[in-house]
Amino acid sequence: MRTRVKICGFTRPEEAVVAARLGVDAIGLVFYPPSPRNVDIEQAVTIVNALPAFTSVVALFVDAEEVKIREVLARVPIDCLQFHGNEPPEACRIYGKRYIKAVPMQNETDVKALALAYHDADGLLLDAYDAKAKGGTGHPFNWDLIPTDCTLPIILAGGLDETNAKHAILSVKPYALDVSSGVEIAKGVKDSIKIAAFIEQVNEGDQVTL
């Protein structure tokens, strides 16, 4: 199975277009004002309108009010929602959209139980825990915490870059990899060379696992 790739935190349309042309499956847009990768609705529309066909758009929210999420959905063509806060399952499914639930991984995290609670999610995005940041920290977590028999697709995040993408695929065999800071030259500024190198490593990993 081919490992999908999502790159999160785009702030510039030209960088999102380059990523799509390099083979990225999905781009992530952050609607979380404290984040340095936050975009407003006008920026998001500009980015999405520039994308070529067959590139999915994921909107990331952190404990956002329902009215805010609905405002974004009304104005921005979004394919999938990503909830990166403490949203309960019922708060994720009210929009009639496919969704991903992010899980900050700690030793006591019960991934299997979360997969049952969010059973209608498109996947669980497993990320490094950080008490101060909601993703995009550039820090990995212990992959041994990931169960091998999860009922939902696993999207692996946290500290990924071109140096460990292949290893991540061989070790975890996730449905997808999600990267942000690992392909940046500054927060919110993506680097085409790093993206290309990341995609190359993913392809190499897939060739081994086929």
Stockholm file with secondary structure:
# STOCKHOLM 1.0

chainA/1-210         MRTRVKICGFTRPEEAVVAARLGVDAIGLVFYPPSPRNVDIEQAVTIVNALPAFTSVVALFVDAEEVKIREVLARVPIDCLQFHGNEPPEACRIYGKRYIKAVPMQNETDVKALALAYHDADGLLLDAYDAKAKGGTGHPFNWDLIPTDCTLPIILAGGLDETNAKHAILSVKPYALDVSSGVEIAKGVKDSIKIAAFIEQVNEGDQVTL
#=GR chainA/1-210 SS CCCEEEEECCCCHHHHHHHHHHTCSEEEEECCTTSTTBCCHHHHHHHHHHSCTTCEEEEEESSCCHHHHHHHHHHSCCSEEEECSSCCHHHHSTTSSEEEEEEEECTTCCHHHHHHHTTTSSEEEEEECCSSCSSCCCCCCCGGGSCTTCSSCEEECSSCCTTTHHHHHHHHCCSEEEESGGGEEETTEECHHHHHHHHHHHHHHHHHHC
#=GC SS_cons         CCCEEEEECCCCHHHHHHHHHHTCSEEEEECCTTSTTBCCHHHHHHHHHHSCTTCEEEEEESSCCHHHHHHHHHHSCCSEEEECSSCCHHHHSTTSSEEEEEEEECTTCCHHHHHHHTTTSSEEEEEECCSSCSSCCCCCCCGGGSCTTCSSCEEECSSCCTTTHHHHHHHHCCSEEEESGGGEEETTEECHHHHHHHHHHHHHHHHHHC
//
